[in-house]
Amino acid sequence: MSSLKHTGDQLKTLMGAVKDAVFPLYSDVQTEDALGSIRKALESLTDARVAEEFLKGLPEIKRLVNTDVDAIARIDPAVTDRKEIVFCYPAVTAMLHYRSAHLLHGLGVEIIPRMLTEHAHSVTGIDIHPATRIGEFFAIDHGTGIVIGETAVIGNNVTLYQGVTLGARKFSYDSEGRPRNIPRHPILEDGVTVYSNASILGRVTIGAGSVIGGNVWLTHSVPPGSRVMQGKTQESFSDGAGI
C-alpha cells in the first residue's frame, strides 16, 4: 500500500467522485469525469481489475443509496426535499461509504473497506462494518452512536434510530485462545424498526415487521410482528402502530 497520506488523499478523491456519480443532479461534475476519477483513484489504491469491477457495481450502489434516501424521506417529517437529505443527513454519508466499502470487501480488497467505513464513523458517529449485509430502503434517523457488527444481516425497509447496537453477545475461541470469526450478530428481517439506544446482541433473529422499543436490551429471537418494550414482549403485533 502507498503512504498513509497518499492513501487518505485517494480515498477522499474516490468518495467525492462516487457521490458525484450517485447524485448527478446535485453535482457540477460530469458523470464521465466522475467515473474517470473513480477509476484512477482505485487503480492507485488497488489495481485495474478492482477498478473495473467496482465501476460495474456502481449502478447498484447508486440504486441502493437512492432507496436509502427515499426511506429517510418517508419516515422523517422534517425533510423538505431530497436535496436536503443528500447534503445534510449523516446517514447518506455513512451509507455511501458503507455500500462502496461493501462492494470492495466482496472483491477481496484488504484494509481499504475498513478505512472507508471508519472514516464515515469518525465524521457521522455511525459505525458499520463493511462486511455487514444491508438490504434496500435502509433508513437511519439521527444516527449518532449506531454500531452494526461484521456478521449482522439487515433486510429491506428497516429503520434504526440513534444509539442502536447490533452487536455480539459473546465470543467463542479456538485452541490457541483466539476469538473465532463466526456469525455472532443479529439478523433483522424486512420491515423491522429499532428505536433509540436499543441493544440487540448475539445471533438472534428479529422477525419481519417487528418493533423494538427504546433502551431495550434484547438477547433472544422474536417472531414476525413482535413489539418489544422495556420489561415485556408482545408477540404477533401487526396493527402497524409505532412506539
N, C-alpha and C positions, 0 to 999 in steps of 0.2 A: 504494500500500500504506500502511496505517496505521503508526504509530510502532513502533519495534522492540520496546519493552516491551509495548505492546498486542498486537502480533502474537505475541510469546512467550507471553503470558497466554492468548490464544485457542487457540494450539496445544496448550498444556498442558490446557486445558479439553476440547478436541477429542479428544485421545488418551485422556484419562481416561474420557470418555463412550464412546469406541469400545471400550475394554477392558470397560467395564460391559456393553455390548451384546453383545460377543463371548463373554464369560464370565458370563452372568447368574446361574449357580449360586453364584458366588463374590462377588457384589456385593449390597450393600444398597440399590441404586438400582433403581427400577422401569425396565423396558425402555423404556416410553413416555417417561419423563423423560430417559433417556439419549439417545434419538433426538431429542428436543427440543433437548437441549444440543448435539448434533452439528449439527443444522440451524442453530441460532443462531450457533454458532462459525464455520461455513463461510460463512454469509451475511455475517458480519462480515469474514471474511478474503478472500472471493471474491465470489460473487453467488448469487442464489436458484437459478439453473439448475444450477450446480455442486453446491450443497447437495442438490438434488433427485436428481441423477444419482448422487451419492455414496451417498445413502440407498438407492437402487435396487440399488447394487452391494454394499451392506453384507452381505447374506446370504451372498454368495460369499466375502467376506473372512472372515466367521465360519466358514464351512465349511473354507476353506483353512487358516486358523490352527489350527483344531482338528485337522486332519490333521497339521500340524506337531507339535503336542503329542503326538499318537498316535505319530508317528515317533520322537520323543525317548524316549518311554516304552518303545518296542520295542527300542532299542539300548543303553539305559543301565541296568545292574543296580542302580545306586544310587538309582533312583527308587522312592519309596514309594507315591505316588499322583499323579493328575493335578493335584491342588491344589498339590502341591509344585512341579511344573513351572511352573504358571501364576504362582505367587508368587515363585519363586526363580531360575528359569533365564533367563539373559540372552538366550538365543535367542528366547524368547517376545516380549520387548520389541522386539528387533530385527525380528522378522518381522511383528509387529503394526504397527510403524511402516512397514516396507518395503511391506507389502501395501496399506496405506492410501495411502502415497505413490505407489505404482504406479498405483492407480486414478486418483488426482488427476492424475498425469502424463499418463495416457491421455486425460483430459478436457481437456488443454491448459492446465492451471494452471501458471503460472510460479513459480519461487522456492520456494513452499510445500513441494512434494515434497522438494526438496533440504534444506530446513530440517528436515523431519521425519526424514529418514534420517541427517542429520548430528547431530541431537540423539541419536538412538539410538546412533550411532557413539561419541559422547562419553561415554555412560553404560555402554556394553556392550563397547566395543572392536571391534565388528563393523561393517564399512563396506560397505554395499550400495547401489549406485546405484539410484535409483527406476525407471530405465528397464530394468533387468535383468529378464529373463523367468524366473520360477521356478515349477515345477510343484507338485503337491501332495505331501504326506508328505515335506517337506524337513526333515532333521534336522541341527542344529548341536550338536556336543558341545563344551563349554567355550566355544569361540568367539573368545576373545581374539586379536586380530590378523588375523582373516579380512578379506580385501579381495575384493570382487566388482565388476568393472568394468561400465560402462554397457551394452555390447552383448553381455555374456555371456548364454547361454541354458542353463538348467538344467532337466532333465526331472523325472519323478516318482521318488519313492523314492531320492533322492540324499542322501548323508551327507557332511558336511565336518567335519573336526576343526580345532583351533586353529591359527592361523598360516597357513592356506591362502590363496594368492593366485591368483585367476583374472584375469590381467592382460593388457595389451597387450605385444607383443614389440618393435614398432617403429611409427612413425607415417609416414604419407605427407603431403605438403604441397602446397598449391595454389600458383598462380603468384605469390601475394603472400607466400609463406612461412608461411602459417598451417596448423596441422595440420587435416587433413580428418577429419570425423566419419563414419567408415565402420566396418563391422563389423571388430573388431580383438581381441575377447576370445573365450575358449574356449566350445565347446558341449559340455555334459556330458549324455549320453543317460541314459535311465532306469536306475536301479539302480546308479549309479556311487558308489564310496566313495573319498574322498581323505583320506589320513591327515596328521598334523600337519606343518606347515611345508613342505608341498609347494607348488611354484610351477608353474602351468600357464599358458603365455604364448602369445599370438597366436590367430589364428582357426583353431584346431585342433579336432578332434572326438575326444572320448573315448567310445569305443563302449560300448553298453549292458552293464551288469554288470561293468565293469572295476574293478580295484582299483589305486589309485595309492598307493605307499608313502610313508612319512615322509621329508621332506627331499629329495624328488625334484625335479629341475629338468627340466621337460618342455616341448619346443617343437615337437613333431610329433604328428600324429594317431595313435591306436592303434585297432585293430578291437575289436568287441564281445568281451567275455570276457577281455581282456588283464589281465595282472598286471605292474605296472611297479615295480621297486625300484631302489635306487641301483646304477648300474653295469650293469643288464641289463633287458631287456624279455622277458617270457614271454607270448606271444600265445595266444589260444584257451584261456584259463584259465576253467574252468567248474564246478569242484567246490565253489564257494561258500566255501572256507576264507578266513579273514581273515589279516591280517598281524600 
